[in-house]
């Protein structure tokens, strides 16, 4: 979120690596409920990670984090956490 702010935030987008569809989202910060409602609409409409990447975030807001995540932190394969998809 904002530099030198005392508000800590967590954002996670869950993507099906085979279809690139966004299947979930975790947000823990002030105003999370309002952010998640918009994400829920996108998920119900079948949004993909590319759809999120091609969205311009409103700056400066915490919500822009949801459309500026470019590199996965990790993956899951057969229920096991891995660093790569291979």
PyMOL commands that place a pseudoatom at each C-alpha (Angstrom):
pseudoatom trace, name=CA, resn=UNK, resi=1, chain=A, elem=C, hetatm=0, pos=[0.000, 0.000, 0.000]
pseudoatom trace, name=CA, resn=UNK, resi=2, chain=A, elem=C, hetatm=0, pos=[1.355, 3.434, 0.831]
pseudoatom trace, name=CA, resn=UNK, resi=3, chain=A, elem=C, hetatm=0, pos=[4.971, 4.074, 1.828]
pseudoatom trace, name=CA, resn=UNK, resi=4, chain=A, elem=C, hetatm=0, pos=[5.478, 5.061, 5.473]
pseudoatom trace, name=CA, resn=UNK, resi=5, chain=A, elem=C, hetatm=0, pos=[1.906, 4.024, 6.236]
pseudoatom trace, name=CA, resn=UNK, resi=6, chain=A, elem=C, hetatm=0, pos=[1.061, 2.056, 9.341]
pseudoatom trace, name=CA, resn=UNK, resi=7, chain=A, elem=C, hetatm=0, pos=[-1.559, 0.066, 7.425]
pseudoatom trace, name=CA, resn=UNK, resi=8, chain=A, elem=C, hetatm=0, pos=[-0.251, -3.318, 6.359]
pseudoatom trace, name=CA, resn=UNK, resi=9, chain=A, elem=C, hetatm=0, pos=[-1.890, -5.063, 3.440]
pseudoatom trace, name=CA, resn=UNK, resi=10, chain=A, elem=C, hetatm=0, pos=[-2.001, -8.508, 1.887]
pseudoatom trace, name=CA, resn=UNK, resi=11, chain=A, elem=C, hetatm=0, pos=[-3.165, -9.155, -1.669]
pseudoatom trace, name=CA, resn=UNK, resi=12, chain=A, elem=C, hetatm=0, pos=[-3.282, -12.512, -3.419]
pseudoatom trace, name=CA, resn=UNK, resi=13, chain=A, elem=C, hetatm=0, pos=[-4.851, -13.464, -6.738]
pseudoatom trace, name=CA, resn=UNK, resi=14, chain=A, elem=C, hetatm=0, pos=[-5.412, -17.170, -7.330]
pseudoatom trace, name=CA, resn=UNK, resi=15, chain=A, elem=C, hetatm=0, pos=[-5.119, -18.182, -10.991]
pseudoatom trace, name=CA, resn=UNK, resi=16, chain=A, elem=C, hetatm=0, pos=[-5.755, -21.527, -12.696]
pseudoatom trace, name=CA, resn=UNK, resi=17, chain=A, elem=C, hetatm=0, pos=[-2.453, -22.002, -14.551]
pseudoatom trace, name=CA, resn=UNK, resi=18, chain=A, elem=C, hetatm=0, pos=[-4.070, -24.086, -17.297]
pseudoatom trace, name=CA, resn=UNK, resi=19, chain=A, elem=C, hetatm=0, pos=[-6.782, -21.600, -18.235]
pseudoatom trace, name=CA, resn=UNK, resi=20, chain=A, elem=C, hetatm=0, pos=[-5.354, -18.364, -16.742]
pseudoatom trace, name=CA, resn=UNK, resi=21, chain=A, elem=C, hetatm=0, pos=[-8.795, -17.753, -15.196]
pseudoatom trace, name=CA, resn=UNK, resi=22, chain=A, elem=C, hetatm=0, pos=[-8.801, -15.908, -11.899]
pseudoatom trace, name=CA, resn=UNK, resi=23, chain=A, elem=C, hetatm=0, pos=[-10.536, -18.268, -9.473]
pseudoatom trace, name=CA, resn=UNK, resi=24, chain=A, elem=C, hetatm=0, pos=[-10.022, -16.437, -6.190]
pseudoatom trace, name=CA, resn=UNK, resi=25, chain=A, elem=C, hetatm=0, pos=[-8.647, -13.447, -4.386]
pseudoatom trace, name=CA, resn=UNK, resi=26, chain=A, elem=C, hetatm=0, pos=[-7.523, -12.666, -0.845]
pseudoatom trace, name=CA, resn=UNK, resi=27, chain=A, elem=C, hetatm=0, pos=[-7.392, -9.082, 0.387]
pseudoatom trace, name=CA, resn=UNK, resi=28, chain=A, elem=C, hetatm=0, pos=[-6.581, -8.023, 3.939]
pseudoatom trace, name=CA, resn=UNK, resi=29, chain=A, elem=C, hetatm=0, pos=[-6.455, -4.235, 4.370]
pseudoatom trace, name=CA, resn=UNK, resi=30, chain=A, elem=C, hetatm=0, pos=[-8.679, -1.269, 5.111]
pseudoatom trace, name=CA, resn=UNK, resi=31, chain=A, elem=C, hetatm=0, pos=[-11.566, -1.206, 2.644]
pseudoatom trace, name=CA, resn=UNK, resi=32, chain=A, elem=C, hetatm=0, pos=[-11.019, -4.822, 1.584]
pseudoatom trace, name=CA, resn=UNK, resi=33, chain=A, elem=C, hetatm=0, pos=[-14.734, -5.552, 1.356]
pseudoatom trace, name=CA, resn=UNK, resi=34, chain=A, elem=C, hetatm=0, pos=[-15.296, -2.912, -1.276]
pseudoatom trace, name=CA, resn=UNK, resi=35, chain=A, elem=C, hetatm=0, pos=[-12.288, -4.091, -3.310]
pseudoatom trace, name=CA, resn=UNK, resi=36, chain=A, elem=C, hetatm=0, pos=[-13.293, -7.743, -3.161]
pseudoatom trace, name=CA, resn=UNK, resi=37, chain=A, elem=C, hetatm=0, pos=[-16.815, -6.986, -4.392]
pseudoatom trace, name=CA, resn=UNK, resi=38, chain=A, elem=C, hetatm=0, pos=[-15.396, -5.667, -7.670]
pseudoatom trace, name=CA, resn=UNK, resi=39, chain=A, elem=C, hetatm=0, pos=[-13.054, -8.644, -7.981]
pseudoatom trace, name=CA, resn=UNK, resi=40, chain=A, elem=C, hetatm=0, pos=[-15.968, -11.011, -7.319]
pseudoatom trace, name=CA, resn=UNK, resi=41, chain=A, elem=C, hetatm=0, pos=[-17.830, -9.565, -10.294]
pseudoatom trace, name=CA, resn=UNK, resi=42, chain=A, elem=C, hetatm=0, pos=[-14.780, -10.067, -12.524]
pseudoatom trace, name=CA, resn=UNK, resi=43, chain=A, elem=C, hetatm=0, pos=[-14.363, -13.664, -11.326]
pseudoatom trace, name=CA, resn=UNK, resi=44, chain=A, elem=C, hetatm=0, pos=[-18.043, -14.464, -11.940]
pseudoatom trace, name=CA, resn=UNK, resi=45, chain=A, elem=C, hetatm=0, pos=[-17.657, -13.052, -15.463]
pseudoatom trace, name=CA, resn=UNK, resi=46, chain=A, elem=C, hetatm=0, pos=[-14.702, -15.366, -16.180]
pseudoatom trace, name=CA, resn=UNK, resi=47, chain=A, elem=C, hetatm=0, pos=[-11.878, -12.816, -16.022]
pseudoatom trace, name=CA, resn=UNK, resi=48, chain=A, elem=C, hetatm=0, pos=[-8.380, -14.060, -16.790]
pseudoatom trace, name=CA, resn=UNK, resi=49, chain=A, elem=C, hetatm=0, pos=[-5.034, -12.921, -15.410]
pseudoatom trace, name=CA, resn=UNK, resi=50, chain=A, elem=C, hetatm=0, pos=[-4.486, -11.084, -18.711]
pseudoatom trace, name=CA, resn=UNK, resi=51, chain=A, elem=C, hetatm=0, pos=[-7.750, -9.197, -18.136]
pseudoatom trace, name=CA, resn=UNK, resi=52, chain=A, elem=C, hetatm=0, pos=[-6.426, -8.060, -14.758]
pseudoatom trace, name=CA, resn=UNK, resi=53, chain=A, elem=C, hetatm=0, pos=[-3.026, -7.174, -16.272]
pseudoatom trace, name=CA, resn=UNK, resi=54, chain=A, elem=C, hetatm=0, pos=[-4.698, -5.091, -19.002]
pseudoatom trace, name=CA, resn=UNK, resi=55, chain=A, elem=C, hetatm=0, pos=[-6.672, -3.056, -16.462]
pseudoatom trace, name=CA, resn=UNK, resi=56, chain=A, elem=C, hetatm=0, pos=[-5.364, 0.351, -15.437]
pseudoatom trace, name=CA, resn=UNK, resi=57, chain=A, elem=C, hetatm=0, pos=[-5.289, 0.725, -11.660]
pseudoatom trace, name=CA, resn=UNK, resi=58, chain=A, elem=C, hetatm=0, pos=[-6.498, 3.834, -9.902]
pseudoatom trace, name=CA, resn=UNK, resi=59, chain=A, elem=C, hetatm=0, pos=[-3.422, 5.543, -8.446]
pseudoatom trace, name=CA, resn=UNK, resi=60, chain=A, elem=C, hetatm=0, pos=[-2.704, 6.033, -5.630]
pseudoatom trace, name=CA, resn=UNK, resi=61, chain=A, elem=C, hetatm=0, pos=[-4.919, 3.351, -4.083]
pseudoatom trace, name=CA, resn=UNK, resi=62, chain=A, elem=C, hetatm=0, pos=[-4.350, -0.004, -2.471]
pseudoatom trace, name=CA, resn=UNK, resi=63, chain=A, elem=C, hetatm=0, pos=[-6.714, -1.548, -5.029]
pseudoatom trace, name=CA, resn=UNK, resi=64, chain=A, elem=C, hetatm=0, pos=[-4.216, -0.920, -7.833]
pseudoatom trace, name=CA, resn=UNK, resi=65, chain=A, elem=C, hetatm=0, pos=[-2.138, -3.771, -6.389]
pseudoatom trace, name=CA, resn=UNK, resi=66, chain=A, elem=C, hetatm=0, pos=[-4.703, -6.199, -7.801]
pseudoatom trace, name=CA, resn=UNK, resi=67, chain=A, elem=C, hetatm=0, pos=[-3.926, -5.182, -11.393]
pseudoatom trace, name=CA, resn=UNK, resi=68, chain=A, elem=C, hetatm=0, pos=[-0.165, -4.679, -11.108]
pseudoatom trace, name=CA, resn=UNK, resi=69, chain=A, elem=C, hetatm=0, pos=[0.839, -8.166, -9.920]
pseudoatom trace, name=CA, resn=UNK, resi=70, chain=A, elem=C, hetatm=0, pos=[2.928, -9.445, -12.820]
pseudoatom trace, name=CA, resn=UNK, resi=71, chain=A, elem=C, hetatm=0, pos=[5.102, -12.279, -11.481]
pseudoatom trace, name=CA, resn=UNK, resi=72, chain=A, elem=C, hetatm=0, pos=[3.707, -15.222, -9.496]
pseudoatom trace, name=CA, resn=UNK, resi=73, chain=A, elem=C, hetatm=0, pos=[5.225, -15.686, -6.046]
pseudoatom trace, name=CA, resn=UNK, resi=74, chain=A, elem=C, hetatm=0, pos=[4.703, -19.437, -6.215]
pseudoatom trace, name=CA, resn=UNK, resi=75, chain=A, elem=C, hetatm=0, pos=[2.604, -22.198, -7.786]
pseudoatom trace, name=CA, resn=UNK, resi=76, chain=A, elem=C, hetatm=0, pos=[0.782, -25.310, -6.631]
pseudoatom trace, name=CA, resn=UNK, resi=77, chain=A, elem=C, hetatm=0, pos=[1.093, -28.588, -8.496]
pseudoatom trace, name=CA, resn=UNK, resi=78, chain=A, elem=C, hetatm=0, pos=[-0.862, -31.626, -7.293]
pseudoatom trace, name=CA, resn=UNK, resi=79, chain=A, elem=C, hetatm=0, pos=[-1.408, -29.909, -3.949]
pseudoatom trace, name=CA, resn=UNK, resi=80, chain=A, elem=C, hetatm=0, pos=[2.304, -29.161, -3.420]
pseudoatom trace, name=CA, resn=UNK, resi=81, chain=A, elem=C, hetatm=0, pos=[3.738, -25.646, -3.327]
pseudoatom trace, name=CA, resn=UNK, resi=82, chain=A, elem=C, hetatm=0, pos=[6.487, -25.106, -5.938]
pseudoatom trace, name=CA, resn=UNK, resi=83, chain=A, elem=C, hetatm=0, pos=[8.530, -22.199, -7.282]
pseudoatom trace, name=CA, resn=UNK, resi=84, chain=A, elem=C, hetatm=0, pos=[7.957, -23.102, -10.945]
pseudoatom trace, name=CA, resn=UNK, resi=85, chain=A, elem=C, hetatm=0, pos=[5.289, -24.720, -13.119]
pseudoatom trace, name=CA, resn=UNK, resi=86, chain=A, elem=C, hetatm=0, pos=[7.735, -27.212, -14.635]
for i in range(1, 86): cmd.bond("trace and resi %d" % i, "trace and resi %d" % (i + 1))
show_as sticks, trace
zoom trace
